[in-house]
Amino acid sequence: MPALASDVTGFIPVTQPFPPRPFRETTACTNVATWTCPPLHAILQPVVALIAWTLVMLGWMLATRLPAMTRAGVKLSALVGSKAADADRSLPAEAQWKAHNYNHLLEQPVLFYAVCGVIALTGTGYGVNVALAWIYVALRVAHSIWQATVNRVSVRFYLFIASSLVLSALTLHAGLAVF
């Protein structure tokens, strides 16, 4: 007879065939002899790392762009309805590279965040999926550093394609877990 336990909130009784354990430590438990479970949060660690990197790029962008705006005589108080293209025309390219990369970190990585959420919710956020997620983060960080400093498009392209392939693999794994 399964033991009677409470769910995560402690309000709804549920039956479990194993002793209750803290929610954050249980998911995809496959070893019934020892009830060792991979941590649910392992797939979320690369997500937090990429969010932190995005904030680093935000800081780098501001530290580079604001002084460049001052040197170019651009006054923030005078700007009304301007677009990124306006800044591209008035600021040095090197100052804009960080801004362009920051924008890139708010594009494709949004899919990464979503797919990692699906993987976490389906209990498949361990093993190869965690490795792929960290590879994706490493490729995006390499892409950022390259774009913000050297910005040769051919290398950026290969880093983008590699990260896209990793994201595709994660999406496939998430799809297999859901469907």
Buried (B, 14 or more C-beta within 10 A) or exposed (E): EEEEBEEEEEEEEEEBEEEBEEEEEBBBBEEEEEEEBBBBBBBBBBBEBBEEBBEEBBEBBEEBBEEBBEEEEBEEEEEEEEEEEEBEEBBEEEBBBBBBBBEBBEEBBEBBEEBBBBBBBBBBBBEEBBEBBBBBBBBBBBBBBBBBEEBEEEBBEEBBEBBBBBBEBBBEBBEEBEE
